[in-house]
């Protein structure tokens, strides 16, 4: 836990209360948490079915198409660098 708290503190998401072993969320940390929750609510949750390869789902999938294109590009870069997939 110390490692995780340190990483969050160094990124400015939390701050230690002087003289204690307690932390508080910074304003920046709240903004980051709010941003990620909005991304989840507006993009990931509604488009989750579009990210699958299930053809029974009749949802337009521009996000799925973009992610498939990104995945293909990452695969191409890995093959160019002669990296093998993790087991």
HURAPE-V204181 format. One record per residue. N is the residue number from 1. PHI is phi in whole degrees, -180 to 180 (999 if undefined). Layout:
# HURAPE-V204181
n: <N;N>
phi: <PHI;PHI>
This chain:
# HURAPE-V204181
n: <1;2;3;4;5;6;7;8;9;10;11;12;13;14;15;16;17;18;19;20;21;22;23;24;25;26;27;28;29;30;31;32;33;34;35;36;37;38;39;40;41;42;43;44;45;46;47;48;49;50;51;52;53;54;55;56;57;58;59;60;61;62;63;64;65;66;67;68;69;70;71;72;73;74;75;76;77;78;79;80;81;82;83;84;85;86;87>
phi: <999;-58;-61;-63;-62;-62;-63;-65;-66;-67;-88;81;-84;-134;-136;-83;-79;-56;80;-132;-109;-109;-127;-127;-81;-82;-60;-61;-61;-65;-65;-65;-62;-64;-60;-66;-68;-67;-61;-64;-67;-90;-117;-70;-63;-68;-96;-60;-66;-71;-82;-86;-94;-73;-81;-73;-83;-99;-125;-59;-125;-65;-68;-61;-65;-66;-67;-65;-65;-63;-62;-64;-67;-64;-61;-64;-63;-66;-69;-64;-88;60;-94;-99;-69;-68;-73>
